[in-house]
């Protein structure tokens, strides 16, 4: 099955209730695994040291009131009813917001953007014009475009959010699995259970990360039933505890109990907010995983299933604790103590399974955010393995997976308790939410064309709540909160160094482009022998002739009969339709047989493998040759100033255009239904024959047919992938900071990251590297 077609089909959501309810069911296993396991550790983290559970129950009632209103205001009102509407053509997450802003104002970090990219179907949001209509939005747009400092602030905000998501990918599996395993403490002595919990948790984590390369689709059918079973379990236990222990616990839902709680506990109560905020861990997943489902399905699943189950679970725990005081509260305040003794072991098993499901979703989300960062030029290239040919978004990144596992095991073995894990996880969670709130306030003005008052009200209400939780988490810096900060600083440094070095390298390429006059001076033969085959010259330039070409020509005596300057670039949209994938044009006059091909991918698109990509590339050039209009009296100035680019789709979209057939071993093939079929035979024995099947009308002129035949000959002879092996150095006289960043930081990342040839699985025998030194 064509993966690209499957993705396009999956992205078009059906509006039938059956489809919506099916998506809502599936979202329970993917989106809400993390959020649904938060009752395992919220109360235990809150009562860790800052406050004590007294006979008056003011503490437990106050915490229940805080939990209820936090779940209501942040996940329900902020995310479900507001943030989900800020999708980027069905995609969500921090980079979706940043992508929207990049398209409404020229604040993007991608240096090789073109005006032609604005004609992409998904460049507009759901077909709506991106023109800013109100005065407030126009002023903000002008301010952002004229101040590079503000553009960097937006970029850093998006990167901070991405880094905290990566930090959450380390912390959430640790605290979820450890909290689930902590149920063992009730079946053994206090001094013994610590020696069992950590090893068991570590074994589960190792198994979890070791199974990542199989992909979640192989066990994905179990995810939703596990989470549903868990939600039914905690809500049923909650109802039982409410009616059995304290039917009047519902009174604690009043905001008055929050006031009483803070009045009595004061500083200790404020510090305990760092544990309370864990009740909304995983809320960001509702927005980040929006691309796999739909707004309506996520709203239904949370509003009618997850939210009521969580409220009942927290109320049930509070009802039980309100009747049990002072008995080793720090040790016996956890989730399992409120579970009836007869069903603790089954609940323990379900909790561990639910924790694994929640951790799996977070790990997959971490892979996705790193893929987006890499696509937008903010993270070094990594190996991305698509584990499913049908389900979009299920990817596996080996380097990141093992890094996460090592960090996760270090956190589990180093902290050994939910208190410090909770402090670390809480800071990561609340920071991502603050970043979303800040970016949303800009989206409200710039993209939604709302007034400043609406944006200010949004950021004041939700920003105040999240800042309160953020301050309570930050105060516990030495008690575990330093972990996400340290991890984020490391990843942020890597991202910013890579982004800075990439931009400087691109600027060097632009400044050292070869002029078209130099090319014309070589003549049609380019001054060298032209050999059979196609040469793909990889470049990041979208116009002009890269310096690598002149360097190559002056050092080698022969070159291919067909040359393609290939640029594979990302654009700030989630997906590029197959029919809009390629931009094809000429470099120089027709007889030179030099082409430029720009392959455009969205930040959530999947890059095809080498064979498929090669076929699409050649077919797009053939379609360009067939459909090109004859140009007369082409001037040198026209060639120098602008290259006429034509939008050409992939081979699967050429229903009425050129199609390519490869005949293995020289065997004949189909395609006899059209009249213009040309089969070019090589004088030597080759493994493949290439045939272009072209439509009967309109008839091609002789020159176009000759050019197609030459392209067939070249394709039959084979392809060579030519890329520059750059050595980037800071210029003489540069400051020591720039020298450190470029000469050591960026150089180290470049040498240890994947190259473009790996991304397209080009055989090493067909790859040629040309070394160049960049003085940036």
N, C-alpha and C positions, 0 to 999 in steps of 0.2 A: 504494500500500500504506500502511495506517495505521501511522505510525512508532511510536506508543505501543503498539499491539498487537504490533508486531514486536519491540519491546524486551522486552515481557512474555514473549513466546514465546522470545526468545533467552536470557532469564535463567533459564528452566527447563531446566537441563542434563539431557540424557539420559545414562543410566548404561551404555549399551551400549559395548562395547569399540571398536566402529567409530567411534562418536561421540567417545569419549575420545581415541583415536589421531588422529582428524582434528583435534581441538582442539590436541593436542600438536604436530602438524605446523604448524598455523597459528601457534602461540605462538612457534615458532622465529624467525619473521620479525618479530614485534611485540615480544616480551619480551626476546629475547637478542641483539639486534643490537649493543647497546652493550657488553654483557659479553663477547661473542665477539671484539670487535675490540681488547680490552685487550692481547693479546700484541704489538700493534704498538708499544707505547710503554713497557711496564713495565720491561724491563731497561735501556732507554736512559735513562729517568727515574731509575732507581735508581743507575746508575753515573755520573750527570751530573757531580758534583763531590765528593760526600761520601766515596766509597770508590774504590779502584782494583782492576782485575782483575789479580791476580798469578799467578805460575807455580804456586803451591800449590793453586789452585782453591778455597781455603776460602771466598772471597767468593761465587763463583758457586754453589757447593754450598749455602752458608748461605741465599742468596737463594731458591734453588729450594725449600729446605725451608720457608722462611717462606711462599712463595707457595702451596705444596701445602697446608700446614696452615691457612692463612688461607682458601683456597677451601673446605676441608673444614669448618671450624668455623663460618664466617659464612654463606656462601650455602647450604651443604648442610644443616648441623645447625640453625642458628638460623632461617633463613628457610623452608627446605623442610619441616622436621619440626616447627617450633614456631610461627613467626609466621603462616604461612599458615592456621593453625587459628583465628586471631583475626579472621576475616573478618566483615564486617557484612552478613549476609544475601547473601553472595556477592561483596561489594565489598571492596576492600582499599585500603591507603594510610594516610598519616598521619591524614587526616581521618576515615577509617573507624574508627580506634582512638578518636579524640576523640569521634566520634558515639556509639560504644558506651558510653563513659564518661558522656556527657551523659544517656543514657537510664537508666543504672544509678544515677546520682546527679544531683541537680539542680545541675549545674555549667555548664550550657549558656550560650552567649553570645547566643542568640536571645531577645529580650525579649517577643515576642508568642506564647509557647507557651501551649497550652490543655490541660486535662485530656482533652478529646476526642481530642487527638493520640495519647494513650497507647492508644487503642483501634484504631489502625491495625494492619493485619496484619503489617507489617514492623517495627513498634516492638519486638516481641520477636524475638530472634535465633533464626531457624529454628524458630519456634514454641515456644521454651523460655521459661518464666517468668523474668522479670528479677529476681525477689526475691532479695536477698542472703541466703544461708542460713547462712554460718558467722560466728562471732564476729568474726574478723579483718576480714572484709569489711564487717560492720555498723559496726565502729569507724571504719574508713577512710571509709566513706560519710558517717557523721555528721561526721567531721572536715572532709571536703571541703565539705559543705553549710553548715557553720557558720563557715568561714573564707574570706572573699572573696579574701584574698591567695593562697591555694592555688588557687582557681578561676582567678585571673588567671595564675598560674604555668602551669597546664595549657594555657590559651589561648595564652600566649606560646610555650610549647613547640611546640604545633601550628603556630603561625604561623612560628616559626623553621624548622621542618621544611619548610613550604611555600615559604618564601623561599629556602632552600638548593636545593630542587628547581628553582625558577625560575633560580637561579644556575647549576645544572648544565645547564639548557637553553641557557645561553649558552656554557658552557665545553666541554661534551662535543662538540658539532659542530665547534668550533675544533680541539681536540686530536685528534679522530678523523680528520677530513679532512686536517689538516696532517701527521699521522703516516703516513697512507696515501700521501700525495703525496711524503713524504720519501724514498721509494724511488728518486726521480730522482737522489739524491745519488751513487748508485753508478755512474751513467752519464755523469757530467760531473765537472769539476774541483771541488775543495772550495770554492774561492773564487767559483765561478760558480753553484753549485746554489741558494744562498740567494736569488739574484735571480730564480729561476724558481719555487721552491716557494711563496712567499707569494702572488704573483699567481695562480698556478694554483689554490691553495687558496681564495683569495678569490672567484674566478670560480665555482668549484663551490658555495661557500656561497651566493652570490647566486642561482644557479640553484635551489638547494635551497629557499631561503625564498620565491623567486618562484613556485614551483610549489605552495606550500602550499594556496592557495585552491582548487585542483582536488580536494583530498582524497586521502587515501591509498588509498581503495577503487579508484581508477582504475588504480593501478599496484601495488596490494596483492598481487595474485597472484604478483608477482615477488619479494616480500620473503622468503618462506620458502625458495624455491629458492636465492636468493643467499646467505642465511645458511648453509644446508646445504652449499652448494658451498664456502663459506669454511671451515666447520668441517672438512669432509673434506680440504680443501687443507692447513690448518695441522696437522691430526692426521697426515696422510700424510707431510708434510715432517718432522714431529716424529719419527715412527717411523724414517724414513730416516736422520735425523741420529743417533738413538740407536744403531741397529745399525751405521752406517758409522763414526761418530766415537768413541762411548764407550758400549758396552753396559752398563757398570757404573754409569751415572749414577743408576740407581734407588736406589742406596745413600744418595744425598743426601736422600731422603725422610725419613730418620730425624730425629727432633727434636734429636738430639745435634749435628747440624751447625748448628742455630740457636744453640746454646750456644757452639760454636767460633767462629761468625761474630761474635757480640757480644763474645766475649772478645778477639778479635784487633782488631776495628775500633773497639770502644768507642763514643765519642760519634759518630764518623762513621757507624757502623753503625746507631745509633739514629736519626740524622737521615735515613738512607737508607730508613727505614720509610715515609716520605712517598711514595716512589716505588713501594714494594712494595704498598701498599694499593690502588693503581690496578688490581690484578688482580681486585678485586671491584667495580669500577665497573659499575653497572647491576644489581647484585643487588636493590636496592630495587624495581626494575621488576617482579620476580616477584610482589611483594605489591601494588604500586600498580595493575598491570594485571590483577589477579585477576578483576575484574568482567567482562572480555571472554572469559574461558575458564573453567577450573575448577581446583580444587586438584589433583586427580589428574592432569590433563593437564600442568600446569606441573611437577609432581613427576617425571613420567615423562620429559618433555623434558629437564629439567636432569640428572636422575640417570643417564640412560642415553645421552644424546647430548652435551649441552653440557659437563658436568663431565669425562667421560673425554677429550673432544677438547682441552679447555683444558690438562689435566694433561699430555697427550702433547705439546702444542705447547710448553709451558714446559720440559718435560724435554728436548725436541729442541734448543731454543735453548741450554740449559745444556750439553748434550752437545757441540754445535759449539763454543761459547765455551771449553769446558774444554781444547780442543786448539788454540786460537788466542789468544795472549796479546800484550799490549803494543803492538800495531800500531795506533796512533792510536785507542785504545780509546774515547775519548769520541766520536769521529766514526764509528767502524765497529762500535759495540756494538749497533746497532739490529736490528730484526727481519729486514730484507731481506738482511743479510750472511749469515744462516744459510740462506737460500733458494738452492738450486742455480742457478747462473748461467743455465742454459738455459731455466728457467721463470720467471725474475724478472719479465719483462714481463707475461705472463698473470696472475701472482700480484698484480702491481701493480694491474691492472685490477679483479680480483676484490676486492682490499682496498679500493679506492676505492668500489666498489659497496656493499660491506659497511659501510663507514664512513657512507655516505649513508643506508643503511637504519637503522643504529644511531642516527644523528642524527635521522632522521625520527621514530623512536619516542620519543626524548627530547623533541623539540619538541611532539609530540602530547600527551605526558604533561604538559608545561608548560601547554598549553592547558587540559587537564582539571583540573589543580590550581587554576588561576585561576578556572575556572568553579565549582568547589566552594567556593572562598573567597568568591566573589561571592554564591553561593546562601546561604551562612551569614552574610552581612552583614559580611564582613571584607575586602571589596575593592570598589572603585567599579564600578558597572555598566558593562559593555563589550558591544560588539556580538559576538554569538556566532552563527556560521554553521554549520549542520549540513550537512556535505558529503556525507553518505550518507543515503538514506531507509530503508536496511535495516540498516546496521551501527551499533549504538549506540556512542557514545564518539568518533566521528570528527568533530571539530569544528575550526573555524578562527576565530581571533580576530585581525582585521586589525591593530589597534593593537599588540597584544603581538607579533605576527609581525614587524612592521617594527622594533620596538624590539629584539627579540632579534637580528635581522639586523645592525643597526647596532652593537650591543655585541659581537657575535661577530666582525665584521670588525675592530673596534677591538682586540680581544684578539689576533687573528691577526696583524694588522699591527704591533701594539705589542710583543708578546713575541717573535715570530719563532723560537721554539724550544720544544721539547717539555718542557724542564726547568721553566720557569716556568708553562707551561700545566698541566703535571702537578701542580705544587705547589698551584695554584689549584683544579683539579678534585678533587684528593685531599681537600682540606679540606671542600669542599662535600659530597662523597660520605660522608665519615666523620661529618659533623655530622648528616646525615639519619639515618644508622644509629644514632647515639647517641640522637637524639630517639625513634626507634622503640623502642629498648631501654628508655628511661625510661617511655614510655607503656605498653609491654607489661608492665612490672613491676606497674603499677597495674591493668591489665586482668586479669592473673593472679589478683590478690586479689579485685577487685571483681566481675569478670564470670565468671571461671572458678571462683570460690569455693575457691581453693587457699590453702594456708597461707602465712604470711609467709616461712617457710624456703624454699619453692619460689621465691618471687619474689626473695628475697635471693640465692639461688644463681644465678638467671638473670642478675640485674643485676651480680653480682660476676664471673661468668665472662665474659660477653660485654661487659659494661661495662668490665672491666679491659683486654681485648684492644683494644677500640675506643678507649679513653682513651689507650692507648699509641700507637696510630697517630695519634690526634688531636693529641697533644703533639708528635709528630714533624712533623706538618704545620704546626701553629701556630708552631713555632720558625722556620719559613721565611716569616714574615709579609712581610718586605721583598723576598723573592724570588718574589713572585707570589701568595702566600696571602692578601694583603690584598684581592684582587679579589672573591672570594665574600663576604668580610666586608663590604666596602663595598656590594656589590649587595644583600646581605641586609638591611643596615641601612636602605637606601633603601626597599626594598619593605616591610620591617617597619614603618617609620615611616608609610608610606602606609596599610598595613592597619590599624594601631592607631589612627591619626587618623580613618580612615573609620568604624571600629567604635565608637570613642568618640563621635564626632559623631552617628552614627546612633542610639546609645542615648540620648543627651541629647535629641535631637529627639523620639524616641518618648516619653520621660518627659514632655516638654512637652505632647505630644498627650494623654497620659493625664490630666495635671493640668488640662487646659483643655477637657475634654469638655463637651458641652452636655447638660443634664439632660433627661430625658424629660418633665418637667413643662413646660419651655419649649416643647417640641414640641406637647404637648397643648393648650397655651394658644393656639396658632395656629389650631386647629380643623382639620377635615378638608380644607379648601381650602389650608391652610398660609398663609393670609393673602395669597396671590398667585394669579395666573392660572395654571391648569394647561394646558400646551400638549401636543400629541400628540408621542409619542416616548418613548424610554427614556433616562434620564440615568444614566450610570455615574459615581459619585463615588468616585474612588480614595482610599483611606485605608489606613494601616498598622494601624489599631486593629481589634481583633477583637471589641470590645464598645463600646457607647456611641455617641454621635453626635459626629462630629469637629467641631472649631471651624470648619473650612472651610465646613461646611454653613450655619451661622448667618451667616458672613461673606458667603456667596453670596446667601442669601435677603434679607439687608438691603440688598444693592446691585443686585439685578436684579429687574425687575417680573414676571417669568414663570418658570415651572419646568415640568419634564416631568411627564406624567401618571403615569409609573412611574419611581420612583427606586430605584437599587440602590447600596448602600454596598459597594463591592468591595474586598476585601483579598486580595492575592496574596502568600502567605507561604511560606517554606521551613520544613521540619520536619527534625529530625535523624535522618532515615532515608534510605537510598539512593534508594528509589523509593516512590511512592504509587500504589496500584492505581487504575485508572480508575474502578472502582466506589466508591472512597472519596475521590474528588478534591474534591468540593464539600461545604461545610457551608452550608446555607441556612436562614434564619429571617426573622422579621418584626421591623421596628422600628416600634413603635406599633400601633394598632388596624388591622384589616383594611382599612377604608375609606380609609386613608391611602395605600395602595399603595406602601409603603416596605419594601424588603427588604434583608437583609444576606446577602452571599454571600462565603464565604471559600474561595478556591482554594488547595489545598495541594500543594506540590511537594517531592520529595526532592532532595538535593543532586546527584544524577546524572540527574534527570528532564529531559526536553526540553519546553520551553514551546511550545505550539502557536502557529500564526500567528493573525493577527487574526480572520480569517473563521471558522476552526474554533473558536477560543476563544469568540467571540461566540455561535456556534450552541450550543456546550456550555453556556454560561452561561444563555442564555434557556431552553434545554430543561430545565436543572436547576431553574430557578424554576418552570416549568410543572409539572414532576413533583412539586415540593414542594407546589404549590397543589392538585394532584389528590389526593395521598396524605395531606394534612394532616388531622388529626383536629379535629373541631369543639371549640372551647374556649368554655366558658360562664362568665359571671361573672368575667371577667379583671379583676383589680384593678390599679390604677396602681402599687402597690408591687411587684407581680410583674413588670410591664413594666420598672420601674426597676432591680430587682435582677438579673434574669436574662433572657436571651433564649434561647428554646428553639430550638436548632439541630438540623437534620435532615441526616443524611449522604445525599447524592445523588450518583450517579455521572455520568459523561460521557454524551453522547447515544448513543454506541456500546454502552453497557451497559444502555440502557433497552429491553430485549427485551420485557418485559411492562408497560412504562410508556408515558409520553408520548414521542412522536417528532415531530420537526418537519420539514416539507417546505417548501422554497422553490421557487415556480414563477416562472421568469424570464418577464418580459413579460406576466404575467397568464395564462399557459397553464395548463390543468388538469393534474393529476397523479394518481398512484396513490393507494393507501391505501384503496380502496373496500372492502376486506375487513373493515373494522371499522365499527360502526354510528355511533359518535359522532364524526363528522368535521365540523368547523366551518370555513367559509371566510369570513373577514371581508373585505369589499370596501371600499376607500377611495373616498370621493366624487371624489377627484382621480385622475388617471392616475399610477400608480406603477410602478417597475421590478420590484417583487417582490410576490407574494402569499405570505403566511405561513399555513400550516395546521398545526395540531396534530392528530396522529393519536393517539387515546386508546383504551385497551382497552374492551371491551364491559362488563366488570364489574370492580369494583363500580360501580354507577351513581353519578354525581356529583350533589351537590345543586345547586340553582339558583344559589346564591351563588358556589360554586366555578366553575361554568360561566361565569357572568358575569365573574368575575375572569380566567379564561383568555381569554375573548373580548377583554377590555380589554388583556391582555398581547399578544395577536395584533395588535391595532390599533396598539399602541405600537411593536412590533417592525417592523411594516410601514412605519410612518412614519420609522423610522430611529433610530440611536443617537448620542449625544453623550458623549464621554469628558471628564470634568471632574476636574482634578487641581490640587493646590496647588503654587504656585511659591514655595517657601519661601526666606526670607532669614534665615539662622541667625546670631545674634549672641550673644556672651557677655554676661551680665548686668553691670550696673554694680557695681563693687566686686569683680569677679572678679580672680583673680591674673593676672599677666602671661603665665604659661605657658598658662593656659586661654584667654586672649584670643588668643594666637598660634595655638593649635591650632584654635579654633573660627572666629575672624574671618578668618584667612588660610589655614591648612592645609585645614580641612574645606570652607570656602567655595570654595577653588580646585578641590578635587576634585569637589565637587558641580556646579560650573559646567562642568566639562570631562568629566563622565561622562554616560552615556546615561540618558535618562529612561524611565519605565515605558511611555509611549506608543510609544516606538520598539520596545521589546521585543515588543509585540503588533501592530506594523505598523498602528496605527490611523491613518487618513488625517488629515493635519493640519487639514483643513477641519472635521473632527468633534471636534477637541480644543479644550478651553477651559481656560485656566490662570487660577487665582485666586491673586493674590499675598498672602502673609502674612509677617509678621516674627515670628520665634521668638526669644525671650529665654531662653536656656538657662543 
